[in-house]
């Protein structure tokens, strides 16, 4: 079946038919909106991007979208608490261009990380999570420091199992558990130091999108080319892209590097450096 915006709109209306929901369609923007009637809070869905995913994956793409919309609307319209949920607080890595306020103007809790990345904090709710904002910590009397320490403690409890691949004498290690915090493991300093012990060449780290952490043992110039191509490919394919630039890990610091084809980067001249 050839999918069109009108057909997709009709499918979504039928699949999301609940008394507490209200849907609408903006023909000019080719955009479907679903919102909670009582609060008017909702989500806009750009139909062309959904159609593209449908053309690749079929009905699975629509099933995934419907599940996501139901879950997101429920979270959006439910009050959440930090008390009793301490073990469900985790850090998430985002690009520095990622908004630091919610759509309704609430300031999100963040911490500087590198020139390319910023740390946000999530309250894990099972199938999804909500980013933690200033309002909720003020209500419950938490500090930003407490959020950060709690999140890092929980992060260290996550598995750090990886798959390895060797390409032209360079080693690449991938963490991709799909738990939502793969990129966040770049904040696990003990794990990075453990990997550093086994690295024979230069240690490079990449978080092209939320669901992967790449650690590389770069032993020759070709390794940098491979890492650059790999990182760009992951970045383009990621559901939540972070950065296409990898990092060099030296002396417990992450230094973003721009890799020129066939040239090993000069860390001082071709990078933007910021302490971790």
Secondary structure by P-SEA (a helix, b strand, c coil): ccccaaaaaaaaaaaaccccbbbbbbccccbbbbbcccccccccccaaaaaaaaacccaaaaaaaaaaaaaaaaaaabbbbcccccccbbbbbbccccccccccccccbbbbccccbbbbbbbccccbbbbbcaaaaaaacccaaaaaaaaaaaaaaccccbbbbbcccbbbbbbccccccccccccaaaaaaaaaaacccbbbbbcccccbbbbbbcccaaaaaaaaaaaaaaaaacccccccbbbbbcccbbbbbbbccccccccccccccccc
